[in-house]
Amino acid sequence: MKNKIMALLPHDYAPFFRALHISVALLILSQIINSNLTEREALSGYGLESLVTWFHIVSGFVLVLLGLTLLVWMLTQRGFRWYFAWVALDFKGIKGDLMQLARFKLPEATKGGIAATIQGLGVVSLLAVAVSGGMWFIFNSLPGLPADTAGSYIHWHKFLTTFIEIYFYAHGAMGILHMLLAGKNNV
């Protein structure tokens, strides 16, 4: 069973990327789950709430490092234009993918295509959420820094978290759908 699932997972040619991708996904899932149990006041306390809050903070900083690693790996492997062609107003990849989807065919990953664009936006979103949370922690923890700035960072962190959660669920659902369709076509 494990081998069948692993065969359906993408990026078998890049075990480092696959492991990094799975690690990031599991950490994001844990962040989503434990975020409901975190409290700012628990930073100086003891008990389960404090433990969960500190785990959320530490794993958030780990996500900053993993997100940067992921972004650097992506850019060194395929370049900026692969994931962010839309920045240069190049929509050929997205248009081609939409045409394939209109014919009920799954498009392959291509430069500037839907999959590449979504992956690029997902990593940038991950970094925005993790960095805003990290900045809140720094401004909230270090004496002498303006408290209203910490409030702004936590506001942005919570606001941006909405988008990373939508991305997480949609990306996961599309990945599962892709694996099911690819598995069906390989039978």
N, C-alpha and C positions, 0 to 999 in steps of 0.2 A: 504494500500500500504506500509506504513512504517513498519508494522509488518511482511509483507512478505519479505521485504528487510532485516530486522533485523534477520529473521529466516535463511536467506541464508548466513549471515556473519558468519565466523568461530569463534571459541572460546566462544561459548555461556556459557560454563562452567566456564569461567574466565572473569567476567565483568571488572575487573581492567585492565587486559591485553588488552581486546577489546577496552576500552576507551583510553588506552595509545597508542595502535596501530593506532587508528583513529586520535588521537591528533598529533602524529608524522607525519602521512601521510598528514594531512591538513597543518601543519607547513612547511613540505618539499615542498608541492605544492606552498604555498605562497612565500617561498624562491626562487623557480625556477622562479616564475612570477616577483617578485620584484627585482631580481638580475639584470635584464636588466635596471633598473632605478636607480641603486646605483652608486655613484661616491666617490672616496676617498677624493676629495677636498670638498665634501659637508658636511664633519664631522663638520667643523667649521662654516658652513653657516646656512641660514634660508630658508624656503620655502619647497615646495613639495619634491624636490630631497633630501634635508637634512632629512626630516621626513622619507622618504622611506629608506634611507641609515641607519638611526638609528634604524628603525624597523627591518631591515635586521640583524643588529648587535645584537640587544637585543633578537630577536627570535632565532638567531643562538646560543647564550648562553643558551637559554631555551632548544634548541635541544640537547646541550651537556648534560644538566641535565636529560632530558627525555631519551636520548640515553643510558646514564649510568644506569638509573632506569630500562630501558627495558633490558639491558644486565644482570644486577644483578638479575632481576626477572626471566629471562630465565634460567640463570645458577643455581639459587636456586630451580627452579621447576624441571628441567630435567638434569642438569649437563653439564659439558664441552663436554663430548663425544657425547652427543645428537646432538649438533650443529657443532662440529668441529672434528668429527671422522677422517676425511681426514688428519688431522695433524699427527695422529698416523698411517697413511697409511692404514686405515680401510675403504675400499670402498664397503663393503658388502651391506650397505643400498642403496647406489647409484645404484649399479648393480641390486639389487632386484627391485628398482623403474623403472629402464630402461627396465627390462624384462616385468614388468606389462604394461608399456606404449607401448611396442612393441605388446602387445596383446590388445591394444586399451582400457585399463582399467586405471582409475585414481588411483594412489597409495595413500594409507593412509600415514599420517605423521608417520615416523619411525625414530629410532635412526640412525643418519648418512645418512638418505635418502636425496633425492633431496630437498624437501621442507625445512627440517631442516638445510641443508647445505646453501641453499640460504638465509634463515632467518639469520643465523649466520653471513654470509658474508655481508648481508645488514646492520646489526647493526654495525659491525666493520667499514664498509664504511661510514655510517652516522657519526660515531664518528670521523673518520679520517678527513672528510670534515669540520665538525663543529669545531673540535679542531684546525685544521690548520687555519681556519678563525678567531677563537678566539685569537690564537697566533699572527696572523698578526695584529689584532687590538691592542693587548697589546704592541707589539714591535713598532708599528706605533705611538702609543699614548704616551707612557712613555718616557720622555726625558732621554738621556744618553744611550739608547739602540741602537745597531748598525742598521742603516737604511737598509743595504744590507740584514740583517737577515729578516727584515719585508718583503722585496722584495721576498725572498725565500719562506716565508710562504704564501704570496698571490699567488705566482706561483703554489705551491702545492695545495692550496685551489681551484684555478680555474681548475687545471688539474684533481684533484680527483672529482670535481663537475660533470665532464663529466660522470664518472662511476656511481655516485649516481643517476643522471638523467636517464641513461639507465636502472639502476636497478628499479627506481621508476616506469617508464613506463612499463617495462616488468613485474614487480611484480604485478602492477595494472591490466594489461591485463590478466595475468595468474589467478589472483584472480577473475576477472569478468568471465572469461571462466569457471573456477571451479564452481562458483556460478550458472552459466547458466546450466552447465552439471549436477550439483548436484540437482538443481531445477527441471530439466527435468526428472531425475531419480526418484524424489520423487512424481511426478504427477501421 
